[in-house]
Amino acid sequence: MEPRVKKTWKQVDGVLLLDKSLGMSSNDALQKARRLFSAAKGGHTGTLDPLATGLLPLCFGEATKFSADLLDADKTYEAELKLGVVTDSGDAEGAVIATAAVNVRESDIFPVLQALTGNILQVPPMHSALKRDGRPLYELARQGIVVEREARPVTIHSIELLEFAGDRLRISVSCSKGTYIRVLAADIGAALGCGAHLTALRRTRVGDLVLDGALTLAQIDAIEEGARTACLRPVDALLQSLPRLDVAGEAEQRFRHGNPVDLPTGFAGKIRVYADDVLIGVGEPGSGGRLWPKRLVQLAL
């Protein structure tokens, strides 16, 4: 038996737009991607359920410093609903708890989608990762325990009808963080008078990042290992919505060492800072009308 070769990890900096496959948890996807790139450090920008596919931005190395910036980002999903069947989990994994005849016309759907657009309240499902007394709700749900959940405000920016055929409905949803599409599916079914559950979910956008150009793990695995880093987006791929400030000379050295620099007029909020066209960190306006470093970047040479 040949001795097992110990994995050699290295500093890899960048953002991978992964097209996550069905049935895989976000953490499993992250760990498999880390091994493909031999990346010493990695993180994701928010989980995607095993039953969902699509865009899962992964961060390696210095990019992990900015992964939290996408947690608050808006998302877009394509969702498929089955009308006339309600499950206890709101998706296809749950047990059927109610059925009804489907007498729905396409003209009935548009006012329902319109009514659910905007600022709404959602009650998180029991089959979710939210915790109660330190335990995920889905653990309680598997034991048949139901606890009261407080409705939370979310924003549905738009719902577009993509396809309607009999008892199948496909929609595109653009929404705020914290939105449960399975709850939205149940609400749509209830409003149509027949019930519904979510049968498929695919994420197509996170913030400014889109699914176009994302790669599956199989596609990455098929690339020669030394060429895989070409698949990565730069560290600042997560920061494109922030205003940009370029510094040089003394200002560059001050910022790199964690000291504030003069802030030109017209800047507000978080600011990405560059020197010689390379990201060196993110700052925020602070006391004295100056820009204070919040996160600094040390890229591998």
N, C-alpha and C positions, 0 to 999 in steps of 0.2 A: 504494500500500500504506500503510495507516494505521500510524503509529508505535505500537510496543508500549508499553502503559501499565505502568509499574513498580508492582509490588505494594506496597501500604502495609500494614506490619505494626503491630500495636498490642498493648498489654498486655491480655491476657485471662486472668482468674483463675477456675479452676473445674475440675470433673471431668466428663468426658463418658463416659457409659456407651454404648459403641459395640457394635452387633451386627455383628461383622465378617463379611463375605461370603466365600464359598468361593474359593480360588485366590489370595487377596491376602495378602501378607506383613504382619506387624504394623507394620513401618516404613512400608510403602506406605500403609497405613490411617492411620497417624499423620500423615504428610505431607499426605494429601488432606484430613484433618479440620482440620489447621492452616490450610490455605488457605481452607477454608469459613468458619472463624472469624477469619481474618486474625490468628491468634495468633502473636506474636513468639517465644514459647517454648513447647515442648511435649515430652512424653515419655510412654512407656507403662509399665505396671506389671508387665511380664513378657510374653514373646512368646507368640503363639498361632500354630501351624503354618499354612502356606497351605491345607492340606487340612482344617483345622478351622474351624468357624464359631462364632459366639456371642459371649459377653461379653468385651470387651477394654476395660477402663477406661483412658481417656486423661487425662493431666493437662496443664493449661495454666497458664502463669505461676507464681504462688506455690505452686500445688498440686504442681508438680514436686518441691518440696522433700520431699514425703512419699511419692513414688511407690515408693521402696524399701521402705516399710513393708508393701506388699502382696506383695512377692516371697516372703515366708515364709508367706503366708496359705494356708489350705486351699482346695481347689477342688472343684467338682462338675461332672461331665461326663455327657452322654448319648452312648453309643457303640453303633454297630452293627457286628456281627461276621458274617463269612461263614464257616461251618464247612466243613471238608473241603478247604480250599485254604490252603497256606502260601506266603508270599512272602518274598523275601530282605530286604525292608525292614520287614515286619510290617504294611504297609498296602497300599492298592489301587494305589499307584504302582509297587510293586516287581514283580520278575519272579517268576513261579510256580516254586517249587522242589520242591513235593510236593503230591499230592492223595490223598484217601482217601474211602472211602464214609462217609456220615454215618448212623450207627445210634444216635441219641441221643433219649431221651425227656425230657420236662420234669422228671421226678423225678430224672434223672441230674444235672441242672444245679445244683440247690440245694446239695448237699454240696460241689461244686467251688467255687462262689462263697463258701461259708462257709470253706473251707480257705484261700482266698486273701485273706481278710479279717483285718486286724490288722497287726502289725509283720512285714514280709516283706523279703526281699532281692531286688533287681532288678539284672540286668546291663544297663546302658545299651545301646541298639541302635547299630550302626555308622552307620545313617542318623540321626544326631543332630548337634546343634551343639556338643557337647562337643569340646574341643580336645586334640590330642596333638602335642607339639612345635610348638605355635603354629598347627596346622592343624585345622580342623573335621573331625570323623570322617566326615561325609558326603562330603567331598572325597576322602578315602581310599577310601571305599566305592564311589564312582563309578569309581575306577580299579581296582576289584577287590581292593583291599588290605584285609585283615582284621587288626586288632590286638587283643590281649587287653585286656579291660576288667574292672575290679574291680567286684564286686557292691556295691550301695549300699543302705543301709536306707531304706525308705519305709514309710508307714503308710496302709493302706486302711481307712478308717473304716467304710464300708459299700458293699455291692454289691447293688443291687436289680434283679431280673429284671422288665423292662417288657413284653417280648414275645418269643415263641418260635414260629417257623413254619418247619418243615423244616430248611433249612440256614442260616436267618437268626436271629440272636439280638440283642436290643436290651436294654441294661442302663444303669442309672444308677450312677455311681461317685463317692463322696466320698472324697477322698484328700489326702495331704500334698503339699507342694511337691516337685518333682523326680520325681514319678511319671510313668512312660511308659505311657499307656493302650494303645499298640500292643503293648508287652511283656506287659501284663496280658492282652490279647486272645490273644496267642500262648500264654501259660501256660494260659489257659482251654481253648483248643483242644487243647493237649497233654494236659491232664488228662482231657479227654473222649475222647481216643484217636483223634481225627480231624484235629487241627490246625485252625487258624483264622487269619484276618487281619482287620485293622480296615478297614471300608469307609466309615465316616462317624463324625465326632466333633463334638460341639457342647458348648461350655462354658456352663453355666447359672449358676455362682456363683463369685465370688472373694471370700474373706473374708466380710464382711457384705453385699457388693453382689451383686445378683441380676439375671438377664437381663430380668425383667419391667420394662418401661419403657425398655429400651435402644432406640436408634435406629440404622438403617442410614445409610450415607453418602447414599444416594438420598433417604431421607426428610428428612435435614437439608438437602440441596441444594434440596429443594422448598419450604423455608421462606424467606421474605424475609430477606435478609442481616441487616438491622437487628434482627430478632426472634430470631435464632438463639441468642443468649446465654441466652435463657430455657430452652434445652435443657440447660444446664449445672447440675450439682449444685454446692453450695458447696465451698470449699477443704477444709473439714473433713470432707467425705464419706468420706475414707479413714481417718479417725481415730475413728470412732464407738465402737470397742471400748475406747478408752483412757478412764481416769477423767478427769473435768473439774474444773478449779479456776478460780474467778472471782476476779480481783484488781481493786483500784481504788487511786486516790490514789498515795502514794509507792511502794507495791509494784508498781503498774502501770508507773510510770516506771523503776524499777530493772530490772524484767524486760525492758522494751522496749530498754533500753540494755545488755543482756547481763550484768546483775548478778543474783546469787542473791537469793531472797526466802524468807521464813519458810514452812515447809511444815507444814500442819496434820497432825495424827495421822490414821492410817488410809489414807494414800496410799502407793503403791508403784509401781515401774516408770515407764515413760513416762507423762507427764501432759499433756493438752491444756489450754492456759491461755487464758482469755478476759478481755476488759475491755469493759464495756458491751455484752455479748452478742456480741462480735466476736472471732474467733480472733486471738490475737497471737503464738502460738508453741507449741512443745512443749518441756517441760523434763524433767529427770530428777533424782531425789534424789542429793545429793552430800555432800561433806564438811560437817561442822557441822550435819547434819540439815536442810539447806536445799535448796530447789529451784533447780537451775541451768539456765539457758536452753541448749537444744541447737540449736533451729532457730527463727528469728524470721520473722514474716510481715509484709510490707509491701504491703498491698493498694492497688490503684489507686483513687483517689477519683473 
